[in-house]
Amino acid sequence: MKGQVHKSTGSWYTVKGEDGKRYDCRIRGKLRLMGSKSTNPVAVGDWVSFEHDERDGSVITGIDERKNYIIRKSTNLSKQTHVLAANLDQALLVATLFEPRISLGFIDRFLVTAEAYDIPVRILFNKADLWGTDAHEVFGDIAQIYQKAGYQISFCSVKTAEGLTEIHKWLSNKVTLVSGFSGVGKSSLLNSLFPNLALKTGEISQYSSKGTHTTTFAEMFEPEKGIQIIDTPGIKELGVIDIAGYELGHFFPEMRSYLENCRFNTCTHTHEPGCAVRAAVEIDEIAAERYKSYLSILNNEDTYN
């Protein structure tokens, strides 16, 4: 039988078969070994082959080739990787200016990871009802940075419903990964867009000003015909997969047009003479904030602000 993985708990997988039924599956041991480089050989969004037995249960026996996938790397010493989702049309990265405080470094790491697998990303700033004039100006500055890099960026408010109609249209007829820093209000956003989901929501910790996990496992929802959403647990750390230093600039869209003008093909855009990227940063053609993130990723720094 064939089906699509709609939920993963780490040891069990919910697969929606081509017959429309849902099956709770284990994975065959051989598949677990094949995926040893990752903590999860099977991910939500995967198309799989499985065998169903009324007595012994269902077993995933094979995984179809993935169109793409998005992966995160742990920042701890293990450096293990985890596939967030597979076979995506796009990703919606939810952020906030505060509660929790914005991290441009986190956003840039996510964007690089998505660029590595050719997944379009839209950045959505939530909780706009909390903004005053100064906050709107800050958002305007941030929007300019990412629009110059070629990304779509917008804002919304779950409380006032501002911006939700546009996002709903953007999700139509697509498989979308919804991700973001813990506490940015992903679950509340999805509940506002699709009330029938009734996802659990949480509060911001008054002690740390950071979010707490309300989504425990990745899961695909089909709230309306033609809309598939993969909701993931809020991310508190995000390491970038290994990319050679001289290749990293290819995953910053605003840098690409300058790369061929660097004197050296293996330019890392840090110290080499004749670097077109550094020259573009100096005249603000490339945002200094993005270049700072580039250096942080290049140097394998585990912290980001």
C-alpha positions in Angstrom: 0.0 0.0 0.0 1.0 3.6 -0.6 0.4 6.6 1.7 1.6 9.9 3.0 3.0 10.4 6.6 0.8 12.8 8.4 2.2 12.5 12.0 5.4 11.4 13.6 5.9 10.7 17.3 9.4 9.4 16.9 8.5 5.7 17.1 5.0 5.6 15.5 3.9 7.2 12.3 0.3 8.0 11.2 0.0 7.3 7.5 -2.9 8.4 5.3 -3.3 5.6 2.8 -4.5 6.1 -0.8 -7.8 4.7 0.4 -8.2 7.7 2.6 -7.9 5.7 5.9 -5.3 6.4 8.6 -2.9 3.7 9.7 -0.6 3.7 12.8 2.7 2.3 11.5 6.1 1.3 12.8 9.1 1.4 10.6 11.1 -1.7 9.4 14.5 -1.9 11.1 16.4 -1.7 7.9 14.9 1.8 7.3 16.0 2.9 10.7 19.6 1.9 9.8 19.4 3.7 6.5 18.5 6.9 8.2 21.2 6.7 10.9 22.6 10.1 10.0 19.3 11.7 11.1 17.2 11.2 14.3 14.2 10.4 12.1 14.6 8.3 8.9 10.9 9.0 8.1 9.4 12.5 8.3 6.0 14.1 8.0 5.2 14.7 4.3 7.1 11.6 3.1 5.3 9.3 0.7 5.9 5.7 1.8 5.1 2.1 1.1 3.6 0.1 3.9 2.1 -3.3 4.8 -1.1 -3.6 6.8 -1.9 -6.7 8.8 -5.0 -6.8 11.1 -3.2 -8.9 13.6 0.4 -7.5 13.6 -0.3 -3.9 12.7 1.2 -1.8 10.0 4.8 -1.4 9.0 6.5 1.1 6.7 8.6 -0.8 4.3 9.9 1.9 1.9 10.2 5.6 1.4 9.7 7.3 -2.0 12.4 9.7 -3.2 11.8 13.2 -1.7 11.2 16.3 -3.8 12.9 18.3 -1.0 13.0 18.5 2.7 14.0 20.9 5.4 16.4 19.8 8.1 17.7 21.2 11.4 20.9 20.5 13.1 21.2 20.4 16.9 23.6 23.1 18.3 24.6 20.8 21.2 27.7 18.5 21.1 25.8 15.7 19.4 25.3 17.8 16.2 22.5 15.3 15.2 20.2 16.3 12.4 16.4 16.1 12.3 14.2 16.3 9.2 11.4 18.8 10.0 9.3 17.9 7.0 9.5 16.6 3.5 8.0 17.3 0.0 7.1 20.9 0.6 5.9 23.6 -1.7 6.7 26.4 0.7 7.4 27.4 4.3 5.8 30.0 6.5 8.2 31.3 9.1 6.3 33.0 12.0 8.2 35.6 14.0 7.5 38.4 16.5 9.2 41.7 17.4 8.9 40.9 21.1 7.2 38.4 23.4 9.5 36.6 22.4 12.1 39.1 21.2 13.0 38.9 17.6 16.2 37.1 16.5 17.3 38.0 13.0 20.1 35.4 13.3 17.5 32.7 13.8 15.5 33.9 10.8 18.6 33.9 8.6 19.6 30.4 9.7 16.1 29.1 8.8 16.3 30.9 5.4 19.7 29.4 4.6 18.4 26.0 5.4 15.4 26.5 3.2 17.5 27.9 0.4 19.7 24.8 0.5 16.7 22.7 -0.4 15.1 25.2 -2.8 12.0 25.8 -0.5 10.4 29.3 -0.9 9.8 31.1 2.5 7.4 33.8 3.5 8.2 35.6 6.8 5.2 36.6 8.9 5.4 38.8 12.0 2.6 38.0 14.4 1.2 40.0 17.3 1.0 43.3 15.4 -1.8 44.4 17.8 0.9 44.9 20.4 2.9 47.4 18.3 3.1 51.1 18.7 4.5 53.6 16.2 8.1 52.7 17.0 7.5 49.0 16.5 5.9 49.6 13.1 9.0 51.6 12.2 11.2 48.7 13.3 9.2 46.3 11.2 9.6 48.6 8.2 13.3 48.5 8.6 13.3 44.7 8.9 11.0 44.4 5.9 13.3 46.4 3.8 16.2 44.1 4.6 14.3 40.9 3.6 12.5 42.4 0.6 15.8 43.5 -0.8 17.0 39.9 -0.4 13.9 38.8 -2.4 11.7 37.4 0.4 8.0 38.1 1.0 7.4 39.5 4.4 4.2 40.7 6.1 2.6 41.1 9.5 -0.6 40.0 11.1 -2.6 40.0 14.3 -4.6 37.0 15.6 -6.6 39.3 17.9 -7.7 41.7 15.3 -7.5 39.3 12.3 -5.4 41.8 10.4 -3.5 40.2 7.6 -5.1 36.7 7.9 -7.1 36.8 4.7 -3.8 37.3 2.7 -2.1 34.4 4.5 -5.1 32.2 3.9 -4.9 32.8 0.2 -1.1 32.2 0.2 -1.7 28.7 1.8 -4.2 27.6 -0.9 -3.3 24.6 -3.0 0.1 24.2 -1.3 1.9 21.9 1.1 3.2 24.4 3.7 5.6 24.0 6.6 4.7 26.3 9.4 7.6 27.0 11.7 9.1 29.5 14.1 10.8 30.3 17.4 9.0 29.0 20.4 6.2 31.3 21.6 5.6 33.3 18.4 1.9 32.1 18.3 1.9 29.5 15.5 -0.9 27.5 17.1 -3.0 30.6 17.7 -2.4 31.7 14.2 -3.5 28.4 12.7 -6.6 28.3 15.0 -7.6 31.7 13.7 -7.2 30.7 10.1 -8.8 27.3 10.6 -11.0 27.2 13.8 -11.7 23.5 13.3 -8.1 22.6 14.1 -8.5 23.6 17.8 -4.7 23.3 18.4 -3.4 23.7 22.0 -1.9 27.1 22.7 0.5 28.2 25.5 1.7 31.4 27.2 5.0 33.2 27.2 7.1 32.4 30.3 7.2 35.5 32.6 10.6 34.4 33.8 12.4 33.9 30.5 10.2 35.9 28.1 10.4 32.8 25.9 7.7 30.5 24.6 6.9 27.1 25.9 6.3 24.1 23.6 2.6 23.4 22.9 3.1 21.3 19.7 4.9 18.1 20.7 5.3 16.4 17.4 5.2 17.4 13.7 1.8 16.8 12.2 0.1 17.5 8.8 -3.4 18.9 8.8 -5.8 19.3 5.9 -8.2 21.9 7.3 -9.7 22.7 3.9 -9.6 21.1 0.4 -6.3 21.9 -1.3 -4.6 23.1 1.9 -2.0 20.9 3.6 -0.2 22.4 6.6 2.7 20.8 8.5 2.8 22.2 12.1 6.1 21.7 13.9 7.2 22.2 17.5 8.5 25.6 18.2 12.3 25.8 17.7 14.6 27.0 20.5 17.8 26.3 18.7 18.7 25.9 15.0 22.1 24.8 13.7 22.7 25.0 10.0 23.7 21.9 8.0 27.3 21.7 6.9 28.0 24.0 4.0 31.5 24.7 2.6 32.6 28.3 3.4 33.0 29.3 -0.2 29.5 28.0 -1.0 27.6 29.7 1.8 27.1 32.9 -0.1 25.0 31.1 -2.7 22.3 30.6 0.0 22.0 34.4 0.6 20.0 35.5 -2.5 21.2 39.1 -2.3 24.8 37.9 -2.5 24.5 35.7 -5.6 24.8 38.5 -8.2 28.1 39.6 -6.7 29.8 36.3 -6.3 31.1 36.1 -9.9 32.8 39.5 -9.4 34.9 38.3 -6.5 38.6 37.9 -7.5 38.7 34.3 -6.2 36.3 31.5 -7.0 36.7 30.2 -3.4 36.2 33.6 -1.8 34.7 33.4 1.7 33.9 37.1 1.7 35.8 37.7 4.9 39.4 38.8 4.2 40.2 38.1 0.6 41.3 41.1 -1.6 38.9 42.0 -4.5 35.8 40.7 -2.7 32.7 42.1 -4.4 30.4 41.0 -1.5 32.2 43.0 1.1 32.3 46.0 -1.2 28.5 45.7 -1.6 28.1 45.6 2.2 30.1 48.8 2.6 27.8 50.7 0.3 24.6 49.1 1.9 23.7 47.1 -1.2 23.8 44.1 1.1 22.4 44.7 4.6 25.0 44.7 7.4 22.6 42.6 9.5 22.5 39.9 6.9 26.3 39.9 6.5 26.6 39.6 10.3 24.4 36.5 10.1 26.5 35.2 7.2 29.7 35.5 9.3 28.0 33.9 12.3 27.0 30.9 10.2 30.4 30.7 8.5 32.1 30.6 11.9 29.8 27.9 13.2 28.7 30.1 16.0 25.9 28.4 18.0 24.4 31.6 19.5 22.3 34.2 17.6 20.6 37.4 18.4 
